[in-house]
């Protein structure tokens, strides 16, 4: 497992989040997880 720091654009703002994934994960999958995390945080 590795920790990846990602910048996500959400509602015209940039948010930094970290994602813990396995080394074999593709960038598209990591990006999708990060976007979902930011959306969950702001919709809670």
N, C-alpha and C positions, 0 to 999 in steps of 0.2 A: 504494500500500500504506500502511496505517496500523497503528499499534500500539494495541491496546485492552487495558486492565487490567480483569480480571473477578474477582469473588469467587465461589467455587464451594463449595457444601456437599457434603461427601463423608464418609460414616461419622460423621455428627453433628458434624463439625468444619468450620470455614471455612478455605479456602485461597485465596490470591491468586495469580493467574497472568496472564501477558500473552500475547496472541494477535496475530499479524501477519496481517492480512486485507486484502482489497481493499475500497474504500469502499462498493461496491455490495452487500456481504454483509448479510443480514438479521440481526437480533439473535438469533433462534432458532439460526441456523447458527453464529454466533460463540460462543454459549453452549454449544452441543454440542461444538465444537472444544475449548473450555476444559475442559469436563468430561472429555473423552477424554484430554487432556493430564495432568490430575490423576490419573486412574485409572491411566494408564500409568506415571506416576512411582511410585505406591505399590505397583503390582503387579510392579515390576522387582526 
